[in-house]
Amino acid sequence: MARRSVVRFTAGKSSLVDDVLVSESPVEFRLEDVPVAVLMRTAGNDEELGLGFAITEGIVLGPHEVVRIAKIEGTAEGDRYEIILSDGVVVDPEQFRRNFFTSSSCGVCGKASIDAVRIAARVMAAGPTVDAAVITRYPAALREAQTLFADSGSIHGAGAFTPSGEMITIFEDVGRHNAVDKVIGFLARATWPIGDVVLFVSGRVSFEMVQKAAVAGIAIIAGVSGASDLAVELGDELNMTVIGFVRGETFNVYCGSDRIVGLGSGS
């Protein structure tokens, strides 16, 4: 976080006030000393970010293929980490090298080809189920846990919840995809496969987010804003539940409504 004096205009009057800004800086991840990605992120929890990124980008099949995410010498511009693979795991780093850095707002920028955008993910089995009333409680729970958002108002959040509504973890980052990767990296470190969790995000549900959830085996993803058509198409294809506009007592279920208990019936 950083502080800066700004001119605030309110009700026809201006005043000089201190404002809180979210930090944004680059981090480079390497594989066998080959740079494979530079992400713009909020510093902190880089090991979880690196592991989650490696899993959701299809670089590795799971956390068992990664020994650790090791920090190496960086530069004045940013930090560097090496993804150290387990013995016997062979990966061609050139296959995953991104042509340019990934901005904090873009998840697929830098992919070498259109073919590389879609990563193989399995079709989800039935379950878990979650009560409709529980879903409506996710936004407030996430917002309450977003300490950086409370200070700055300009950072994304992603949280993992149990189907019964308990928060497992929450991460914040200037990059919405980074926040998701941090959550998945944290969960993967604790248990793999991740199991029955609900991924909830503070903004829209994009194709990349649905894909990251699918690769991690998370069947239910929801967000405060809407979902894109491609996100819903992928969710439907993989038997996932995609939920958007979770606000107040309302939400939209785009696909996978069989996992939601207590929807009732409408006209």
Order of alpha helices (4+ residues) and beta strands (2+ residues): beta-beta-beta-beta-alpha-beta-beta-beta-alpha-alpha-alpha-beta-beta-alpha-beta-alpha-beta-alpha-beta-beta-beta
